[in-house]
Amino acid sequence: MDHLTRRVRELVEGLVLFTSVIKWFILASLVGLIVGAATTLFLTVLDKGIDFFSTQKNYFLLLPLSLFLSSLIVCYLAPEAVGHGTERVIRAIHRQGGKIKFIVVPVKFIATVITVSTGGSAGKEGPCAQIGGGLASLLADIFRFDENDRKKLVICGISAGFSTVFGTPIAGAMFGIEVLFVGNLFYDALLPSFVSGMVSYQVAQQLGIKYFYHPLDFSPVFSGSFVLDVVLAGVFFGLIAFLFIEIMELFNEISKRIKVWTPVKGLLGGTALSVLALVFSTRYLGLGLDTIKEALDGSQIGWCAFFVKMLFTSITLNFGGSGGIVTPIFFIGASAGSVFADIVGIDRATFAAIGLVSLLAGAANTPVSASIMSVELFGPAIAPYAAIVCVISYLITGHRSVYPTQIIARSKSPSISVETGKEIESIQAVTIHPRSKTLLNLILLIVKFLRDNINRLYEWLKRKGQ
């Protein structure tokens, strides 16, 4: 009797799981179709806007007006669409049960096109994630889903949006389930995220979206020195990600302290960007795809390019601009990788590619999806080294993020005690429990790095000064 009962229970379990698979395959495919079509429309309109304004002389002088308009639209029609979109979707999942007002979709669409077309330093993946999440939330309303199913459907929207933007369906799917928590994956949405990401990517391709792939001519000679370069690169990119997060937070605080009508902040931010463009270069405006491509081709990038892009992006997203943050992260990572390669004396293209994905791993706490992205964008040969750098960058960044409403699932080190189950921005204290051997090894590593590279660094700075 017990044997029969167990068999019946196993049969029922199998039927339930089968039904769940079919249900979520259909729902995720529907999300992929809708989000793929919607984000294709967004990307097409955005490209046309960029093409139009970039041909106009001194087009960036429109930035005060464009950031004013962007801020005005968001402020009065959909305050939830402020800033970079992925963060707002994460906030909606954790705080609102995945509920996103539909008005966010058109408002984010229009505000981002206005911002980026005229030179605002922002990306396009955040709006796509927010558009995807908003449409998925609308579907959840139509089907009268409960909170758990709504969250899963919204995560599908994030994955579909990310996959459509970069043409990386596997990384996009993993990003959707990894970006919610620090140190954990949301396995409940694993299957639907993969399905929605793949379907949306295929839809976008069929509708004419072209993607940037850059397979590297990379044949590493495995050696102790190269492994050391990889480890040091991870530390370097982690520190760069740390710096970017801190600069974003600094400009956010500055924006909060300026007590004026919110759209006026757009005027101030647009004016600052116009002045910076005149002082530095227009290469730091907009998406910055040309600079990213130059870095991946092995061209020399200015030593301060990554820092200047941080300033442009921080001003744009904290002073009225609308858009994503991942494309600027790619710019910062690729240009920082080029600089690191020059300092250490290694191949620029290789470490620009590694920098591109590892800065995402550190700044967004997404080492798994960033590692997968390295394969999808640059080929399998670079993957083992990129994965190592991504994980190190993720650890070095600490318990901070460009997405402050990520929830900390576990500490990044047994030597660090941090409150788990809370959003990053609500963490009050982090307690350090140093272990002597760990500290000693770190000191020895730093001393070895300085000993091996101080002369090369001095010569490189000397050449720059000539």
N, C-alpha and C positions, 0 to 999 in steps of 0.2 A: 504493500500500500504506500509506504513511504517512497519507494522507488517510482511508483506511478505518479505520485504527487509532485515529485521533483521533476519528472519528465514533462508533466503538464505545465509546471511553472516555467521551465526552460523554453517550452514551445510558445507560451504567452509572451515571455520576455523577447524572443526572437521576432514575434509578430509586431510587438510594440516598437522595437528598434527599426524594423523594416518600414513600418508606417511612418516613423519619424524621419527616416532617410528620404522617403518619397516626398513627404510634406516639405521638408526643407530644401530638397533639390528643386522642387517646383517654385517655391517662394524665392529662393536665392536666384534662380534663373530669371524670374520676373523682375527682381531688383536689378540684376545685371543688365537686362534689356533696357529698362527705363533709365537707369543711371548712365549707362553707356551712351544712349542717345542724347540725354540732357547735357552731359559733360562734353560730348562732341560738339554740340551747339555752342556751349560756352567757350571751348578752346578755339573754335573757328572764329567766333566774334572777337575774341581777345586778340588773336593773331592779326585779324584785319585792322583792329584798332591800333595795334603796335606798328604795323606796316604803314598806316596812314600818318600817324603823328611823328614817327621817327624820320620821315622824309621832310618834315617841316623844320625850317631853321630855328634854332633855339626853342624847340618845342617844350623843353623842361621848364621854361619860364611860366608855363601854364600850371605848374604844380601847386602853387598857393590856391588857385581857383579849384583845381580838381580835388585836392584833399579837403577843401572847404565843402564842396558839393558831396563828396563821398561821406564825410562826417555828418553832414546835414541829413542826407537820405537815411543813413543808418540810425542816427539819433532819434528821428521822429517816426520812422516806419518799422524798424526792427532792431532795437538795441542789442538783441542776441547775436547780431551779425558783426559786432565790433571786432577789430583786430584780426588775428589769423584764425581761420575757420576750424581747423582740427581741434584746437583747444576748446572751442565752444561746444563742439560735439561731445568731447570727453566730459565736459562739465554737465551737459544735458543727460548723458548716460548715468553719471554718478549721482546727480542731484535731482533730476527730474524724471527718472525712470525712462529715459530715452525720448521724452516728449519734446518735439521741435516744431515750432509754429511754421506753417507752410510759407508765410510771408517772408521768412528768412531766405528762401531759395531765390526769388527774383531780386530781392534787395542785395544779397551777397553777389549775385551775378552782375548787376549793374554797377555796384560800388567798386568791385574789383576791376572791371573793364575800365572804368574811369581812372582809377589809381594807377594801374600798371601801364596802360596805353600811353599815359602822359609822362611816364618815367619814375613812378613810385617804386621803390626797391622792395618788392614783395614777390611771392611765388604764386603758382596757380593750383597747387595740390590742395591747399587749405580750403579754398572756395569749392573745389570739386568734392572734397570730403563733406563739407557742410551741405552742399546741394544734394549729394548722395544720401546723407543722413536725414535731411529734411524730407526728401521724396519717400524714403523708407518709412519714416515716421507717419507720413500721410497714408501709406499703404496699411500700416498697423492700425490707424484709425478706421479705415474702411473695413478691415477684417475684424475689428473689435478685439485686438490682441490684449492679453494681460501684460503686465510690466516686464516679465522675463522674456517673453517672445518679442516684445517691442524692442528691447535692448539688443537681442540677437539680430533682428532685422536692421536696426540702425547701424550695427557693426558691419553688416553686409554692405550697407551704403558707403561706409568709410572705405572698406576694402575695394569696392567697385570704383569709387572715385580715384583712389590712389593708383590703382592698376591702370585706369584709363589715361591718367596724366603721363605716367612715365613708361608705359608699355612693359611693366614688370608684374605680371599677374600673380606669381607665387609670392614675391616680396610684398606686393600690395595686400594679399590675403593675410600674410603673417603680420604685417603692420597693424591691420585692423584689430587683431586679437592680442597683440603685444603692447600697443601704445597705451592701453587703459591702466595697466599696473606696472610698477617697477619690481622686477624680479618674478613675474608670473605671466603665464599665458592663459587667455580666456578660452579654454578648450571647448566650452559649450557651443561656441560659434565657429569651430574649426571647419567643419564641412561646408556650411553655407557661405562662409567667407571665401573659401577656395572656389566654389561654384560661381558666386557673384563676381569675383575678381576676374575669372577666366572669361565669363560671358560678356562682361562689360568691355574687356580688352578686345575681344573678337568683334563686338559690335562697332567699337570705335575704329578698328582697322577696316572693316567693311565699309564704313562711312567716309573713309579717306584720310584718317589721322595717320601721320607719318611719325615714326619714333626714332630716337637717337640711340644707336648702339655703337659701341666703340671697342671691339675686340682688340686686346693688346698683344703685341708681338713680344711675349714674355716667356723667357726660358731661364728661370733662376738657377744659379749654381748654389746648391745647398751648402752653406758653410756657417761657421760660428759667427763670423763678422756680419753676414747678412741677417742671421737670426737676431743678433744684437741690434742691428739697424731697425728691424721690424718692431722689436720691443720698445726701443726708444721712440719710434714713430707713434706707437700707441700712447705713450706718456705725453708726447708732444701734442697730438691731436686731442687728447683728453683735456689738456690744459687750455688749448684753444677753445674747445667747447665750453669749458668752465668760464673762460673770459667772456664768450659771447652771451651766455646766460646772465652773467652779472651785469653786462652792459645793457641788455634788454631790461633787466629789473631796474637798473639805475634810471633809464629814460622813462620807464613806467612811473617811478616815484616822482621824477621831475614833472611829468605830465599831470599827475594827481595834485601836485602842489601849486600848479598854475590855475588859479581860481577865475576862470573866464568861461563864457559860453562855449560849449564843446566844439561847435564848428569853427570858432575862432582859433582853436588849437590847430585845426587843419591849415588855416592861413599861416600860422607861425611855422608849423612843420614844413609846409610846402615852400615857404620862403627860405628856410634853413637849407633844404635840399637843393634849391636853385643856386644858392650861394656856394654850397659845397661842390656842386657840379662845375661851377665856373672855376673854383680853386683847384680841384683835383682833375676830374674827367667825367664825361658822360658814360664811361664804361661801367660805372657803379650804379647807374640808374636801371630801372626795369628788371627784367629777369636775369640779365648778365650771361646769357647763353654763349655769346661769342667768346667771352673770357674763359668760361668753363671749357669750351672746345679747344682754345689755344693751350690751356694748361694740359689737357689730355693728349694733345699733339706733341707735347714736350717743349713748347715755347717758354721762354723765360717770362715770368710774371713779376711785377714790382713787389719788392719785399714787404711793403705795407699794404698791399691790395686787400688782404683778408681783413685787416683792422678797419680800413676805410669802409669796406662793405658792411661791416658790423654797425658802423655809425649810421650809414644810409638806411639800413634796414630797421634799426632801432627807432630812428626818428619817424620813418614811414608808418610803422605799425603802432606806435604809441601816440602819434599826433594826427589822427584822423584817417590814415590810409587803410585800405582794405586789401587783403590778399593772404597768401600762405607764407610759411617760413622755411619750408624744406628746400625750395630752389635757391634762396639765399644761402642756406646751409651748404648746399652743393658748391656754390661759388666760393664760399669761405674755405671749405675743406680742400677743394682742388687747388686754389691759389696758395693755401698754407702748405699743402703737400709739395708744390713746386719749390717753395722757399726752403722747406726742410731738406729736399733732395739736393739743392744747391749747397746748403750748409755742410751736409754730411758727405757730399760728393757721390751721389748715386743717381739712377735714372729718374728724370723729372716726370715723365709720363706715367710710370708705374706708381709713384707715390702721390701723384695728383689724383689718380684713380682711387688709390687706397684712402687718401685723405677725404675724398668726396663721400664715400660710404661710412668711414669711421667717425667723421664729425656728426653724421646723422645718428650713429649708434650712441655717441656720448651725449649729444645735446637733447635727444629725444628718448633716451633709455631704451633703444630698440636694437640691441646687438644682433639678434637672430635675423630679423628682416633685412637689416643693413648688410649682413654677410651674404644672404641669399641674393640681394640686389647686385652685389659685386659679380656674381656668376652671370646673372641675366644681362647685365650691361657690358661687362668686360671679358667674359669668358672664364672657363673653369680653372685655367692654369694659375690665376692669381688668387683663387678662392681661399686656400689654406692660410696664406699670409694675411689677406684682408680680414679673415675671420679672427685671427689672433689680435690684430690691431683694433678691430671693432670691440672685442671684449675688453681689452686693456683700456681703451678710450672710455667705454661705458663705466668701468670701475673708477677710473681717475676722476671723472666728473663728480662723483659723490652723489649725495641725495638731493639733487636739484635738477631742474629740467626747463626747457622752453615751454613745456606744458605743465604749469603748476598745479593743475587739478588731477594729475596722475596720482593714484593711490599706491603707497609703499606696501608691497606684499611681504618683503623680507629685506633685511639689511644686506648691503653689498660686501660686508666683511664681518667675521666673528669678533674683530677688534673694535667694532663700532656698534653701539646700541642706539637704535632709533625707533620711535613709535611706529608700529605697523598698523595697517588698516585705516590710515588717515591720509588725506591729500597732502602733497608736498608743501603747499603754501600754508598749511595749518600746523606744521611741525614746529614745536616750540624749542626743542633742544636735541642735540646729538651728543652722546657721551662716548668718549674715546677710552678704550682699554688697551694701551700699547703693549706689545709683546717684544721683548728685547731682540730676539733673533730676527723678527720681521724688520725692525728699524735698522738693525745692523746691516742686513742685506741690502736695504734700500740705500743706505749711506754709501756702501761699497759700490753699488751700481752707479750712483751719481758721480762719485770720485773717478771711477773708471771712464765714464762718459766724458767728463771734463778733461781728463788726462789725454784721452785719445783724440779729442776733437777741438781743443782750445786753439791749436795752431791753425787748423783749417777754418775755424770761425773767424779768427783774427784776419787771415788772408782774405776771406770772403768780404768782410766788412771793409777792409782796406781797398779792395777793388771797387766796391760800391761807392766809396768816397772819392775816387779819382774821376 
